[in-house]
Structures are given as structure tokens and as C-alpha cells.
Amino acid sequence: MSTSWRLPAMLAVMLMGLGTLLAQDASAGKDAVKDDAKLFKAETIKLANEAIRDLDKKGVRLAVETYPAVPKDVAEQFEAMDVWMRFLKENDVKVPKEILDKLKGANAKARDEYFARWGNRRAKEIGGNTILILLTNQPKHLEITVTPEVEKKGFTAKDRQTLTRAMLEKLRKSQVDEALIDAVGTLRKHFDAGSDKK
């Protein structure tokens, strides 16, 4: 008789322990840098994950995602304009400079709009209070998205532009790890979240 109540009790304790482990795994995955493009060293990812956890305590979600390339259909659209521009150049087609500038501007604007939409969609999927650092390798692009909730916490459009410029400066020098380490350091200082740990 005494074993009949012990078995359900033991099963309940085991299930609670399993639930705790699963919850820990889920929260550990939440703070992981998603580096599908394999841009960062392991130490850089570790530092970024620490910043993610520290910022989370301040109510700010930092997400870092890298992709080897944009989706195939989008890459084909980007390539189509590039092919058109090469065709004009290779065939010595005389296009008035102002028209050529408009074509180049339209291509750059279309790319910028695509990445802005992608960043906004991902930030919305991640949730409120999000700062998303999104990098692609092909084409090389950096998109930093800040949700309105984070702007209300004092991280303004000007702050986002400053962070973007600082990261781009390092990325153009192929200092990918330094770009991310400096960015998370800047964010920690801004939100006073573990900035003294660096």
C-alpha cells in the first residue's frame, strides 16, 4: 500500500524536474545569437549572449541574427536590377546621367525598403521592447531595428543611426567581431545593464 502513493509522487517530482529543465533549455535558446552566416567567433557570441541576458533584466530584448543570404526570390530581384545596370554599361548604352542616377537610387531604395520590412517583421515576431541587429552576407547588409517600446525607453532614432554608423565602420574593415562587441557594449552602457562587466 505504501508503494502505491510513492510511485505517483516520484513521477510527479520527475515531471516537475523535466519541466524545469525544458524551461531552462527554452530560455537558453531565447538568448542565443542566431549566427547562421557563421560570422562571429565563439567568444564574441558568448559576450553577446551575456549582453542579451543583462539587457533582458532591464526590459530590453536584444536579438542578433545573421543569414548567409537573403531568400532566393529576393536575391533574384536584386540581381535583376544589377544585370540590367551591367547590360547598359557593357553595351555602352548612353543613358543620361540623371536617369542612371535615378535607376541606381531606385535600386538602393528598394533594397533598403526590403531590409527595413524584414527587420520590422522579425522584431515584431520576437516581441516588444526589441532591438534587432540583422546581418546578411549576400548581399552584405546591416539592419538595426528598434521597436517603439525601446524608443520610449530612451533609445532614439538618432541612437540607432549612431549605432548603425559605428557598426558599419567596423564591418567595412572586416572587423565583424569587433563591430558586435562594440555594439553590445554601447547598448549595455546606454541601458546601464552590466556595462562594468566588459
KARA-V544463 format. One line per field, one symbol per residue. ss: DSSP state (~ for helix, > for strand, _ for the rest). psi: psi as a letter, one per 40 degrees, with the letter a starting at -180 (. if undefined). burial: b if it has 16 or more other ideal C-beta (glycine too) atoms within 10 Angstrom, else e. Layout:
# KARA-V544463
ss->???
psi->???
burial->???
This chain:
# KARA-V544463
ss->_~~~~~~~~~~~~~~~~~~~~~~~~~~~~~___>>______~~~~~~~~~~~~~~~~___>>>>>>>>>__~~~~~~~~~~~~~~~~~~~______~~~~~~~~~~~~~~~~~~~~~~~~~~~~~~___>>>>>>>>>__>>>>>>_~~~~~____~~~~~~~~~~~~~~~~___~~~~~~~~~~~~~~~~___~~~_
psi->ddddddddddddddddddddddddddddddehhggdefdiiddddddddddddddddeehhhhhhihdiiidddddddddddddddddddefhhhiddddddddddddddddddddddddddddddiifhhhhhhidhihihhhhhidddddeegiddddddddddddddddefgdddddddddddddddefgfdee.
burial->eeeeeeeeeeeeeeeeeeeeeeeeeeeeeebebebebebbeeebbebbbbbbbbbbeeebbbbbbbbeebeeebeeebeebeeeeeeeeeeeeeeeeeeeeeeeeebeeebeebbeebbeebbeebeebbbbbbbbbeeebbbbbbbeebeebebeeebbeebeeebeebbeeeebbebbbbbbbbbbebbebbbeee
